[in-house]
Amino acid sequence: MSIARYLLSLVEGPLKERAIKRLASQQPQHPFNRENWGRSLTDPTGAYEDAVRHFYHTLPQPLRDHRVYFYGTPGKRRGFGEHAFHTLWNGLLNDIKPKSFLEIGVFRGQVISLVALWAKINGQALQVCGISPFSEAGDAVSKYQGGLDYHEDTLKNFAHFQLPVPELVKAYSTDPGAKARIASQTWDLIYIDGNHDYDVARQDWEVCSRAVRPGGLIVLDDSGLSTSYQPPRFASRGHPGPSKLATEIDRKKFVEVLQVGHNRVFEKK
């Protein structure tokens, strides 16, 4: 890290913490349910801030504890993302109560284990599958830690929460075997969070959009750049590849139903 970036981090760190504490001290303004999802499309910034409030005030304690486990402390974090996304997933899962879930881009298992934990808490039978290279392979905007067995680490994190062993497919999502696995069944809920380069994200969408059931949902990560969303200091608008892809989604086949930060949710008609 350069001296300039180090000095900037000394300033930015406290400002980010202050912004988070401000929202954490406030009560949510609207219930986080489908009846209120529409406002996230007209006021994505306000809806995101309310999702942060929900994290602190209405999210079940086991799910908050899960986020604390993965978020950890600087230098020891097991996952990325933002607190508001745990609110997002809890809301989606409560709404559609999926029987099958697919994640592309597992990293160390934060989201896939969150979904499995929700199922455990709610007594919901849920098939969980993750497709990932389970390596430090990155893309144009992401670099990952070397020297870590990502597959073993994901299983270890599942074991920490006493969750059933998930189906983990060790492959790039563009590999023929991975595409065949996605297409081998219909899915209720899919999360696209793999390679952020446009060409790869486009391929992921093509195969997943065919495999998700009518009425099912696809969550597209890092796709907020093409919206009016203005993130607080501690959040991100996303990346160019997924954001470009989001503008190209066929609205005759999919309708956008929710946005929480740079995560956008599309329902298949």
N, C-alpha and C positions, 0 to 999 in steps of 0.2 A: 504494500500500500504506500502511495506517495505521501509526502508530508502534507500536501494540500488536502488530499482526501482524508487523511487522518484528522486534521484540524476541522474539516467540515463535519466529520462524524461526531466530534466532540460537541459541536453546536446542534447538529440535527437530532442526535439521540434524545436529549432532554425535551426538545420541541415535539418530537414524535410521542414521547411518553405523556407529555402534557395534553396533547390532542386526544390520546386514547382515554386518559383519566377523565377528561371533560365529558366524553360520550358515556363512559362507564357510570358516571354519577347521575345520569339522566334516565328517566323511565321511558320505555318505548312509547311511541305516539300512536301506533297502529298494530293490531294483531298481525302476526306473520302467518297468513293463510291465503288460500287461492283468491278469496274475495278481495284481498288487498294487493295481490301481485301486480295488477295492471298499473298501479301508480309507479312501480319501479321503471316502467318503460317511458313515462312522461317526466319523472323526477328521479333519475337513477342515483343522483348524489344523496338526496334526502332519504331514499329507500335504503341505501347502503349504510348510512349513519344509523338508521333505525335497526338494521340487522346487527350492528355492533352493540346497540343498547340491549337487544334481545339476548345476545350472548351472555351478558352479565346479569340479566334480570329474569329471564324466562327459560333459558336452555336447561335441560335436565343436568344435574350435577355430574353424573358419569360422563356425559359428553364434554362438559367443560374440563373435567379432569383429563380426558383423552387429549384435548388440545394442549393443555399444559404439558403433558408428557411429551408430545411431539415438538412443541415450540421450544421448550427447554430454555436455555440461556445462550447468549451469543457464543459461537464457537462450539457449542454442544447440541445444536438443533438437529432433530431427526426429520424435520419436514419444513416445507415452505408454506405458502398460503397465508390466510388472514383469519382472525377470529370470526369475522362475519360469515365466512364460508361454512363454519359448523352450523350456524343458524340456517343457512341455505339448505344444507343437506338434511337437517332434521325436518325442515318444512316440506321438502320434496318427498322424503320417505313417509312422513305422516300422511301426505296427501294421496299418493298413488299406491302405497304399501306394496312395493314390487316383490315379485317372486324370483326375479333374476336381475343381476347387476353385472355390468362389464366395465372395467376401467382400462384405458390405454395409457400407459405411462405411469407405472406404479411407484417409482423411486424407492422409498423405504416403507411404503404401505400406510401412509396416514389416512387417505380417503377410503381405501378399500377396507381397512380395519374399522374405521368409523361406521361405515355402512353395516359391517358385520356386528359391531357392538350395538347399534340401534336395533338390529334384528334380534339379538340376544335379549336385550332389555324388554322388548315388546313381544317376545314369544312368537316371532314371525319366521316361518321357514323361508330361507333365502339362499339361492344359488349365487355364489360370489366367484368371479373370474377376473384375473388381471393379466394383461399382456404387456411385457416389458423386456428389454434386453438385460435388465438387472446388471448393469455395468456403469462405468463412468462416462459412457458415450453421451455427448452433448449435441448442441446444434448452434446456429448462428448467434443465439442470444443466451445460451445456458452452458455453464461449466459445472462439472460435478466432481466430488471428492474421489480420488483414486485410493486403492488399497483397501477397499471395503467390499465384502461379499454381500451385495444388495439382496440377493435371493435369500440367503440365510438370515440376514438382518430383518427382512420383512416377516419371515416365519417367527423370529424371536419376538418381534413386536406384537404379532398375533398372540403368541403364547403369554406375553405379559398381561394381556386382557382376558386370558383364558377363553380364546375364541377358537372355533373349529378351523382346521387347516384349510386354506383356500386353494382353489385351482389357480396355479401360476404357470403361465405359458412363457417360457424364456425364448423370446424372439423379438425381432423388430416388427412393428405392426404392418409393415409393407411386405414382409416375407410371405410366400405363398401359404405356408402352414398356418400362420397367424390369420390371414384373410379367410382361409377355409374354416378355421375355428369360429371366427365371428359369424360367418354365414351359415354355420351348421345349425343354428336355432334362431328363434326370435327372442329379443330382449325387452324387458320392461323399462330399464333405465341404463343409459350408457354415459360414461364420462370420457371425453376426449381431452387428454392432457399429456400427449406424447411429444414427439418432435415438433417444435414451433415453426419450422420452415414451411412456407406456404405450400409447396408441392406435396410434402408429406401430410400436412394437415388436411389438404384437399383429398388425398387418397383415403385418409382415415374417415373423413366425412362420407365419402361415396360408399364405402363398404358398410359403415355403421348405419347410414340413413336407410339402407335397404333392409338391414337386419332388425332394426327396432320395430316393435309392433305398432299398429295404429293406436293412438292414444298414449303411446309410450313417450319418454322424454330423453333428449340428448342434451347434456351440459357441455358447452364449449368453453374451455378455459382460455384465459389471456386474450379475450376478443373484444375488449372495451374501447379500443382506440377510435372506432367508427361510430361511437355514441357521444352523447353530451355529458357523460359521466365525468365529474371532476373529483379525483380522489383526495382524501385528506393526506397529510404528510406521511403517514405510516402505511399507505396503500399504493397500489399500482393500477394503471389503466390497461396493462397488457402488452402485447407484442404485435408487430405488423402482419405476420403470416396468418394467425387465427382471426385477427380483426378484418383482414381483407376477405377471408373465407366467409365470415359472417354476413358480409354484404351480398354475397353471391348465392346464399341459400334460397332455394325455390320456395317462395311464400305460398304457392299453390299447394304445396305438399306439407310444409311445416309452418307453424305459427309461433312466434316468439311470445312466451308467456311470463317470463321473469328475468330480471337482471339484478345480480348482487355484485357490485364492483365489476371486475373484468370477467366474471362468470356469467354467461348468458344461456338461458334454457329455452329449448325449442321442442314443441309438441308435434308429433306426427299426426296429420289429419286422418 
